Amino acid sequence: MSSKGRSNEGGFEMNLARSVKSFIKRNELCSGQDKILLTISGGMDSMVMLDIFLELGYPIAIAHCNFSLRNEESDLDEELVVQIAQEKGIVIHRKNFNTKIYSKEKKLSVQEAARELRYSWFQELATEYSYTKIATAHHFDDNIETVLINLQRSSGLKGLRGILPIRGNIIRPLLDLTKDEISEYAEERGISFREDRSNTDTKYLRNKIRHQAIPVLKKKDKEFYSNWKQRINENRKNWELLQSKVAEAKILCIEEKKDGQLLIDIDELQDQEGSELILFHLLDGLGFSSKQRANAIDLLKASTGKKITGDTHELIKDRNKLVLAPLADQSFNVEIIEGQFSVNGPLDLEIVEISKSTMAKQKSANIAYFDAAKLSFPLKVRNWQEGDKFFPFGMKGQKKVSDLLIDNKVNIHEKKLIPIMTSGDEIIWVMGLRSSDKFKVTEETKEVLKIEWLKDE
């Protein structure tokens, strides 16, 4: 992957431009019909990208961010980019950001804040001006650094794929070029660019890898770039293979419920080759740390009720299933006073007094009929609690609500979302499942209270 490894027919610069064009075509990054927004910082990499795109004749515009982090130097970067854009007759979009204030407000590092700000703005420009592609100047050295950073962060096979040539409308046309090739091109073409001194500050992990680790690795490996290219390509192929296995496992092992829960059949999962790796990647992007995802396999043999809680989801062992569900954030604390006809949020109820003759013969789990004279107001709705007992309709004795939930195959996560209606200290309705026999309508009943839970099915 060094410049020596490429044909010099027509000169090094022309050869490199052809190499970029070939990479663009091979990876289907863009075509002559695309409107391409080049993200130009004024540094060597992006200025070389601009020069190559001008050589290749693609329709382009420029976006430049001034993050106000380097005082006069940031302004000089902007001046250079504006000057080149004017000389070449290229449309340029510019924006100044108060990055430090944004980073404090969002509790991000300055680097994370700058990244969030620029990509958000690039997408706004793409929408407003109909740019179909956004090009960044990432190169192969950046890719190696990214893989090493991801390796250090234990981000798994997904992170070891490195930077992708295309992701959505973001393209990286220089990703096949080394930093040395870009530097040589800039020198041969006499390209003006600005140096960002923060790129040499080794307090940042990426810079430490760039200036301390990679030079050592290069000395020890004469085929450094070609070997790394092979590694990254293999990682991408392995990732694609794994994704196909995960997709297959989803079909065979997972039942998706309407409320966003996933029920993972443990027996089916264990029948899959590489079940541990499949489970690790099923949990990707759901708020679990790498360590939590790696430990998830222990739940397969754990007792019912054991769980792992991430930032947005939890994974719970429930008999022969793993329940993967969004964190439950619904609590019920509702009072219904006498004469009230409706309740809105967090659950919707319709309440009406009727005669026995108008009671519907067709039963619904979301409708309950009560002898109004037996009720004590206010009625209350709360969440299910461990130890709750009541007298289920049609039964003479008491039963634990937890046993009723088990009988109805309500999993551990769903239990948290079951509302319980009470009159005084008595449970009159396990809503959606069974009302109480003690408050049922009988021959002696004079007034019937009908309560309907207007539940989204």
RORO-558823 format. One record per residue (C-alpha): residue in one letter; x, z, y. Coordinates in Angstrom, 1 decimal. Each point is the difference from the previous one (the first is absolute). Layout:
[A,[X,Z,Y]]
...
***
This chain:
[M,[0.0,0.0,0.0]]
[S,[3.0,-0.2,2.3]]
[S,[0.4,-3.0,2.3]]
[K,[2.7,-1.2,-2.3]]
[G,[-2.6,-0.3,-2.7]]
[R,[-2.1,-2.6,2.0]]
[S,[0.8,-3.7,0.4]]
[N,[1.7,-0.8,3.3]]
[E,[-1.3,-3.5,0.1]]
[G,[-1.0,-0.7,3.6]]
[G,[1.6,3.1,1.4]]
[F,[-0.6,3.7,-0.7]]
[E,[-2.7,0.4,2.6]]
[M,[-2.1,-3.0,-1.2]]
[N,[0.5,1.2,-3.6]]
[L,[-1.3,3.5,0.8]]
[A,[-3.0,-1.4,1.9]]
[R,[-0.8,-2.2,-3.1]]
[S,[0.4,3.1,-2.2]]
[V,[-2.6,1.8,2.1]]
[K,[-2.3,-2.9,-0.1]]
[S,[0.3,-0.1,-3.8]]
[F,[-0.6,3.7,-0.3]]
[I,[-3.1,-0.4,2.2]]
[K,[-1.3,-2.8,-2.2]]
[R,[0.8,1.7,-3.3]]
[N,[-1.8,3.2,1.0]]
[E,[-2.8,-1.8,1.9]]
[L,[0.6,2.0,3.2]]
[C,[-1.3,-2.5,2.5]]
[S,[-0.6,-3.7,0.7]]
[G,[-0.1,-2.4,3.0]]
[Q,[-3.7,0.9,0.4]]
[D,[0.7,3.6,0.6]]
[K,[0.3,1.6,3.5]]
[I,[2.9,2.4,-0.4]]
[L,[0.7,3.1,2.0]]
[L,[3.8,0.8,-0.1]]
[T,[0.7,3.7,0.6]]
[I,[3.2,-0.1,2.2]]
[S,[1.8,3.2,1.0]]
[G,[3.0,-1.7,1.5]]
[G,[2.3,1.1,-2.8]]
[M,[2.1,-2.4,-2.0]]
[D,[-2.3,-0.4,-3.0]]
[S,[-3.1,-0.8,2.0]]
[M,[1.9,-2.4,2.4]]
[V,[1.3,-1.9,-3.0]]
[M,[-3.5,-0.2,-1.5]]
[L,[-1.2,-1.4,3.3]]
[D,[2.8,-2.6,0.1]]
[I,[-0.7,-1.1,-3.6]]
[F,[-3.8,-0.3,0.6]]
[L,[0.8,-2.2,3.0]]
[E,[2.2,-2.2,-2.2]]
[L,[-2.7,-0.2,-2.7]]
[G,[-2.7,-1.0,2.6]]
[Y,[-2.7,2.5,-0.9]]
[P,[-2.6,0.8,2.7]]
[I,[1.0,3.5,1.3]]
[A,[-0.5,2.6,2.6]]
[I,[1.9,3.2,0.6]]
[A,[-1.0,3.7,0.1]]
[H,[2.5,2.5,1.5]]
[C,[-0.5,3.8,0.0]]
[N,[1.7,2.3,2.5]]
[F,[-0.1,3.5,-1.5]]
[S,[1.5,1.7,3.1]]
[L,[2.5,1.8,-2.2]]
[R,[3.3,-1.3,1.3]]
[N,[-0.6,0.0,3.8]]
[E,[1.8,-2.9,1.6]]
[E,[1.1,-1.5,-3.3]]
[S,[-3.6,-0.5,-1.1]]
[D,[-0.7,-1.8,3.3]]
[L,[3.1,-2.2,-0.6]]
[D,[-1.3,-0.9,-3.5]]
[E,[-3.3,-1.1,1.6]]
[E,[1.8,-2.0,2.7]]
[L,[1.9,-2.0,-2.6]]
[V,[-3.0,-0.8,-2.1]]
[V,[-2.0,-1.1,3.1]]
[Q,[2.9,-2.2,1.2]]
[I,[0.2,-1.8,-3.4]]
[A,[-3.7,-0.4,-0.2]]
[Q,[-0.1,-1.6,3.5]]
[E,[3.0,-2.3,-0.7]]
[K,[-1.7,-1.2,-3.2]]
[G,[-3.5,-0.2,1.4]]
[I,[-1.4,2.5,-2.6]]
[V,[-3.1,2.2,0.6]]
[I,[1.1,3.7,0.1]]
[H,[-2.1,3.1,-0.3]]
[R,[1.6,3.3,1.3]]
[K,[-1.1,3.6,-0.2]]
[N,[1.5,3.3,1.1]]
[F,[-0.7,3.1,-2.2]]
[N,[0.5,3.7,0.8]]
[T,[1.2,0.6,-3.5]]
[K,[1.1,3.6,0.4]]
[I,[-3.4,1.1,1.2]]
[Y,[-1.7,-1.9,-2.8]]
[S,[2.3,1.5,-2.6]]
[K,[-0.9,3.5,1.3]]
[E,[-3.7,-0.6,0.1]]
[K,[0.0,-1.5,-3.6]]
[K,[2.6,2.4,-1.3]]
[L,[2.2,-2.9,-1.1]]
[S,[3.7,-0.5,0.2]]
[V,[1.0,-2.4,2.8]]
[Q,[0.9,-2.7,-2.6]]
[E,[-3.4,0.4,-1.7]]
[A,[-1.8,-0.1,3.4]]
[A,[1.8,-3.1,1.1]]
[R,[-0.8,-1.7,-3.3]]
[E,[-3.7,0.9,0.3]]
[L,[-0.2,-1.1,3.6]]
[R,[1.6,-3.4,-0.5]]
[Y,[-1.9,-1.0,-3.1]]
[S,[-3.3,1.0,1.5]]
[W,[0.7,-2.0,3.1]]
[F,[1.2,-3.0,-2.0]]
[Q,[-3.3,-0.1,-1.9]]
[E,[-1.9,0.3,3.3]]
[L,[1.9,-3.1,1.3]]
[A,[-0.7,-1.9,-3.2]]
[T,[-3.7,0.7,0.3]]
[E,[-0.2,-0.8,3.8]]
[Y,[2.2,-3.2,-0.1]]
[S,[-0.8,-1.2,-3.5]]
[Y,[3.5,0.4,-1.4]]
[T,[-0.1,-0.6,-3.7]]
[K,[3.4,1.5,-0.9]]
[I,[2.2,2.8,1.5]]
[A,[3.7,-0.5,-0.8]]
[T,[2.5,2.9,-0.1]]
[A,[3.8,-0.4,-0.3]]
[H,[0.6,2.2,-3.1]]
[H,[3.0,-1.3,-2.0]]
[F,[1.4,0.7,-3.5]]
[D,[2.2,2.9,1.2]]
[D,[-3.2,1.6,1.3]]
[N,[-1.5,-0.5,-3.4]]
[I,[2.8,1.7,-1.8]]
[E,[-0.1,3.0,2.4]]
[T,[-3.8,0.3,-0.5]]
[V,[0.4,0.1,-3.8]]
[L,[2.6,2.7,0.3]]
[I,[-2.1,2.0,2.4]]
[N,[-3.0,-0.3,-2.4]]
[L,[2.2,1.0,-2.9]]
[Q,[1.0,3.1,1.9]]
[R,[-3.6,0.8,0.7]]
[S,[-1.1,-0.5,-3.6]]
[S,[-2.6,-2.5,0.9]]
[G,[-0.1,-1.6,-3.4]]
[L,[0.1,-3.6,-1.1]]
[K,[-2.2,-1.0,2.9]]
[G,[2.7,1.0,2.5]]
[L,[2.8,-1.6,-2.0]]
[R,[-1.6,-3.4,0.6]]
[G,[1.4,0.2,3.5]]
[I,[-1.3,-1.9,3.0]]
[L,[-2.4,-2.8,-1.0]]
[P,[0.4,-3.5,1.4]]
[I,[-3.7,0.0,1.0]]
[R,[-2.6,2.7,0.4]]
[G,[-3.3,-1.0,1.4]]
[N,[0.8,-2.0,3.2]]
[I,[3.5,1.6,0.3]]
[I,[2.9,-2.3,-1.1]]
[R,[3.7,0.6,-0.3]]
[P,[1.7,-3.4,0.1]]
[L,[3.6,1.3,0.2]]
[L,[-0.4,2.3,-3.1]]
[D,[2.3,-2.2,-2.1]]
[L,[2.9,0.1,2.6]]
[T,[2.7,2.6,0.1]]
[K,[1.1,1.8,3.2]]
[D,[3.3,-1.8,-0.2]]
[E,[-1.7,-3.4,-0.1]]
[I,[-2.2,0.8,3.0]]
[S,[3.1,1.2,1.9]]
[E,[1.9,-3.1,-0.8]]
[Y,[-2.9,-2.2,1.0]]
[A,[-0.3,1.9,3.3]]
[E,[3.7,-0.5,0.7]]
[E,[0.0,-3.7,-0.9]]
[R,[-3.1,-0.7,2.1]]
[G,[1.2,2.1,2.9]]
[I,[-3.3,2.0,0.0]]
[S,[-0.4,2.7,2.6]]
[F,[-1.3,3.3,-1.3]]
[R,[0.0,3.7,0.9]]
[E,[1.6,2.9,-2.0]]
[D,[-2.2,3.1,-0.7]]
[R,[2.5,2.8,-0.1]]
[S,[-2.5,2.3,-1.8]]
[N,[0.6,-2.3,-3.1]]
[T,[3.4,1.7,-0.4]]
[D,[-1.3,3.6,0.2]]
[T,[0.4,1.4,-3.5]]
[K,[-2.4,2.9,0.5]]
[Y,[-2.7,-2.5,-1.2]]
[L,[-0.1,-0.6,-3.8]]
[R,[-0.1,-3.8,0.3]]
[N,[3.1,-0.1,2.2]]
[K,[1.8,2.4,-2.3]]
[I,[-0.7,-2.3,-3.0]]
[R,[0.9,-3.1,2.1]]
[H,[3.3,1.3,1.3]]
[Q,[1.2,2.4,-2.7]]
[A,[-1.6,-0.7,-3.4]]
[I,[-0.2,-3.8,0.0]]
[P,[3.6,-0.7,1.0]]
[V,[1.2,2.1,-3.0]]
[L,[-2.4,-1.8,-2.3]]
[K,[1.2,-3.4,1.2]]
[K,[3.6,0.9,-0.7]]
[K,[-0.8,1.0,-3.6]]
[D,[-2.1,-3.1,-0.7]]
[K,[1.3,-3.5,0.6]]
[E,[-3.4,-1.5,-0.7]]
[F,[-1.8,2.6,2.1]]
[Y,[-2.6,-2.3,1.6]]
[S,[-0.8,-2.1,-3.1]]
[N,[-0.3,3.1,-2.1]]
[W,[-2.3,1.7,2.4]]
[K,[-2.1,-3.1,0.3]]
[Q,[-0.4,-0.1,-3.8]]
[R,[-0.9,3.8,0.0]]
[I,[-2.7,-0.4,2.6]]
[N,[-1.5,-3.1,-1.7]]
[E,[-0.1,1.9,-3.3]]
[N,[-1.7,3.0,1.7]]
[R,[-2.6,-2.3,1.5]]
[K,[-0.7,-1.6,-3.4]]
[N,[-0.2,3.4,-1.7]]
[W,[-2.4,1.1,2.7]]
[E,[-2.3,-3.0,-0.5]]
[L,[0.0,0.7,-3.8]]
[L,[-0.8,3.6,0.6]]
[Q,[-2.8,-0.9,2.4]]
[S,[-1.6,-2.2,-2.7]]
[K,[0.2,2.9,-2.4]]
[V,[-1.6,2.3,2.5]]
[A,[-2.8,-2.5,0.7]]
[E,[-0.6,-0.3,-3.8]]
[A,[0.0,3.8,-0.3]]
[K,[-2.6,0.2,2.8]]
[I,[-2.3,-2.2,-2.0]]
[L,[0.5,1.8,-3.3]]
[C,[0.3,3.7,1.1]]
[I,[-1.8,0.5,3.3]]
[E,[-3.6,0.4,0.9]]
[E,[-0.7,-0.4,3.8]]
[K,[-2.8,2.0,1.4]]
[K,[-2.0,-0.7,3.1]]
[D,[1.3,3.0,1.9]]
[G,[3.6,-1.3,-0.2]]
[Q,[0.9,2.1,-3.1]]
[L,[2.1,-1.5,-2.8]]
[L,[-0.4,1.4,-3.5]]
[I,[3.1,-0.7,-2.1]]
[D,[-0.5,0.1,-3.7]]
[I,[2.9,2.0,-1.4]]
[D,[-0.1,-1.4,-3.5]]
[E,[-0.2,-3.6,1.3]]
[L,[2.9,0.6,2.4]]
[Q,[2.2,1.5,-2.7]]
[D,[-0.6,-3.1,-2.1]]
[Q,[1.6,-2.1,2.7]]
[E,[3.7,-0.8,-0.3]]
[G,[1.8,1.8,2.9]]
[S,[-2.9,2.3,0.7]]
[E,[2.2,2.3,2.1]]
[L,[1.1,-2.8,2.3]]
[I,[-3.5,-1.4,0.2]]
[L,[-1.4,3.4,1.1]]
[F,[2.8,0.4,2.5]]
[H,[-0.9,-3.3,1.7]]
[L,[-3.8,0.5,-0.3]]
[L,[0.5,2.9,2.5]]
[D,[2.0,-2.1,2.4]]
[G,[-1.3,0.0,3.6]]
[L,[-2.4,3.0,-0.6]]
[G,[1.9,2.7,1.8]]
[F,[2.0,1.3,-2.9]]
[S,[3.7,0.6,0.3]]
[S,[2.4,-1.7,-2.4]]
[K,[0.6,3.4,-1.7]]
[Q,[-3.8,0.6,-0.4]]
[R,[-0.5,-3.5,-1.4]]
[A,[2.9,0.6,-2.5]]
[N,[-1.6,3.3,-1.0]]
[A,[-3.5,-1.5,-0.5]]
[I,[0.9,-0.8,-3.6]]
[D,[-0.1,3.8,-0.8]]
[L,[-3.7,0.1,0.8]]
[L,[-0.7,-2.1,-3.2]]
[K,[0.7,3.0,-2.1]]
[A,[-1.1,2.7,2.5]]
[S,[-3.1,2.1,-0.3]]
[T,[-3.2,-1.0,1.8]]
[G,[0.0,0.9,3.7]]
[K,[3.7,-0.6,0.6]]
[K,[0.6,-2.3,2.9]]
[I,[2.5,-1.5,2.4]]
[T,[-1.0,-0.2,3.7]]
[G,[1.4,-2.6,2.3]]
[D,[-0.5,-0.7,3.7]]
[T,[-3.2,-2.0,-0.5]]
[H,[-0.9,0.1,-3.7]]
[E,[0.1,2.4,-3.0]]
[L,[0.5,-0.6,-3.7]]
[I,[-1.9,2.4,-2.3]]
[K,[0.1,0.4,-3.7]]
[D,[-3.6,0.1,-1.4]]
[R,[-0.2,0.1,-3.8]]
[N,[1.0,-3.5,-1.2]]
[K,[0.1,-1.5,3.5]]
[L,[2.2,0.1,3.1]]
[V,[-2.2,0.0,3.2]]
[L,[1.7,-1.7,2.9]]
[A,[-2.1,0.7,3.1]]
[P,[0.2,0.2,3.8]]
[L,[0.4,3.6,1.2]]
[A,[-3.4,1.6,0.2]]
[D,[-0.8,0.9,3.6]]
[Q,[-3.8,0.5,-0.2]]
[S,[-1.3,3.5,0.4]]
[F,[-3.8,0.7,0.2]]
[N,[-1.3,2.7,2.3]]
[V,[-3.6,-0.9,0.7]]
[E,[-3.0,2.2,0.9]]
[I,[-3.6,-1.3,-0.3]]
[I,[-2.6,2.0,1.9]]
[E,[-3.7,0.1,-0.8]]
[G,[-1.8,-3.0,1.3]]
[Q,[3.1,-2.1,0.3]]
[F,[-0.6,-3.6,-1.1]]
[S,[3.5,-1.5,-0.2]]
[V,[3.7,0.7,-0.1]]
[N,[2.7,-2.4,1.1]]
[G,[3.7,0.4,-1.0]]
[P,[2.1,1.0,-1.8]]
[L,[-2.8,-0.9,-2.4]]
[D,[-3.4,-1.6,0.9]]
[L,[-3.2,1.7,-1.2]]
[E,[-3.7,-0.8,0.4]]
[I,[-2.4,3.0,-0.3]]
[V,[-3.7,-0.2,-0.3]]
[E,[-3.0,2.1,-1.2]]
[I,[-2.2,-1.9,-2.5]]
[S,[-2.8,0.7,-2.4]]
[K,[0.5,0.2,-3.7]]
[S,[-2.0,-3.2,-0.5]]
[T,[2.5,-2.1,2.0]]
[M,[3.0,1.1,-2.0]]
[A,[1.8,-3.1,-1.3]]
[K,[-0.1,-0.3,-3.8]]
[Q,[3.3,-1.9,0.1]]
[K,[2.8,2.5,0.2]]
[S,[3.1,-0.4,2.1]]
[A,[3.1,2.2,-0.1]]
[N,[0.0,-0.1,3.8]]
[I,[-3.5,1.4,0.5]]
[A,[-1.1,3.5,-0.8]]
[Y,[-3.5,1.6,0.2]]
[F,[-0.4,3.7,0.6]]
[D,[-2.9,2.5,0.2]]
[A,[0.1,0.7,3.7]]
[A,[-1.3,3.5,-0.3]]
[K,[3.0,1.0,-2.1]]
[L,[2.6,-1.0,2.6]]
[S,[1.6,2.2,2.5]]
[F,[1.2,-1.7,3.2]]
[P,[2.4,-0.9,1.2]]
[L,[1.1,-2.1,-2.9]]
[K,[3.7,-0.6,-0.1]]
[V,[2.3,-2.7,-1.4]]
[R,[3.6,0.9,-0.9]]
[N,[2.7,-1.2,-2.3]]
[W,[0.1,0.9,-3.7]]
[Q,[2.0,3.2,-0.7]]
[E,[1.6,1.2,-3.2]]
[G,[-2.4,2.5,-1.7]]
[D,[-3.2,-1.5,1.3]]
[K,[-3.0,0.4,-2.3]]
[F,[-3.6,-1.0,0.0]]
[F,[-3.1,-0.7,-2.1]]
[P,[0.0,-3.8,-0.8]]
[F,[-3.4,-1.7,0.1]]
[G,[-1.5,0.0,-3.5]]
[M,[2.1,2.9,-1.3]]
[K,[-0.9,3.6,-0.3]]
[G,[3.4,1.5,0.4]]
[Q,[2.8,0.0,2.5]]
[K,[2.9,-2.5,-0.1]]
[K,[3.3,-0.3,1.8]]
[V,[0.0,-2.9,2.5]]
[S,[3.5,-0.9,-1.3]]
[D,[-1.5,-0.5,-3.5]]
[L,[-2.7,-2.2,1.5]]
[L,[2.7,-2.1,1.7]]
[I,[1.9,-0.3,-3.2]]
[D,[-3.2,-1.0,-1.9]]
[N,[-0.5,-2.8,2.6]]
[K,[3.6,-1.1,-0.2]]
[V,[0.8,1.0,3.6]]
[N,[3.7,-0.1,0.3]]
[I,[2.1,2.7,1.7]]
[H,[0.3,-1.9,3.3]]
[E,[-3.7,-0.8,0.2]]
[K,[-0.9,3.7,-0.5]]
[K,[1.4,0.6,3.5]]
[L,[-2.6,-2.4,1.4]]
[I,[-3.1,1.4,-1.7]]
[P,[-2.3,1.6,2.5]]
[I,[-1.9,3.1,-1.0]]
[M,[-3.4,0.9,1.7]]
[T,[-0.9,3.7,0.1]]
[S,[-3.0,2.1,0.9]]
[G,[1.2,3.5,0.8]]
[D,[2.5,0.8,-2.7]]
[E,[-1.5,-2.4,-2.5]]
[I,[1.1,-3.5,-0.8]]
[I,[-3.0,-2.3,0.1]]
[W,[1.7,-3.4,-0.4]]
[V,[3.3,-1.3,-1.3]]
[M,[-0.5,-3.1,2.1]]
[G,[0.0,-3.3,-1.8]]
[L,[-0.2,1.7,-3.4]]
[R,[-2.6,2.7,-0.6]]
[S,[-2.4,2.3,1.9]]
[S,[-0.8,3.6,-0.9]]
[D,[-2.7,0.8,-2.5]]
[K,[-0.9,3.2,2.0]]
[F,[-1.2,-2.1,3.0]]
[K,[-1.8,-2.7,-1.9]]
[V,[-3.5,-1.2,0.7]]
[T,[-2.6,1.6,-2.3]]
[E,[-3.8,-0.1,-0.4]]
[E,[-0.1,2.9,2.4]]
[T,[2.0,-1.8,2.7]]
[K,[-2.0,-0.7,3.2]]
[E,[2.6,-1.6,2.2]]
[V,[2.8,-2.2,-1.1]]
[L,[3.2,-0.5,2.0]]
[K,[1.7,-3.4,-0.8]]
[I,[3.7,-0.3,1.0]]
[E,[1.7,-3.3,-0.4]]
[W,[3.8,-0.5,0.3]]
[L,[0.4,-3.3,1.7]]
[K,[3.3,-0.7,-1.9]]
[D,[1.9,-3.3,0.3]]
[E,[0.2,-1.3,-3.5]]
***
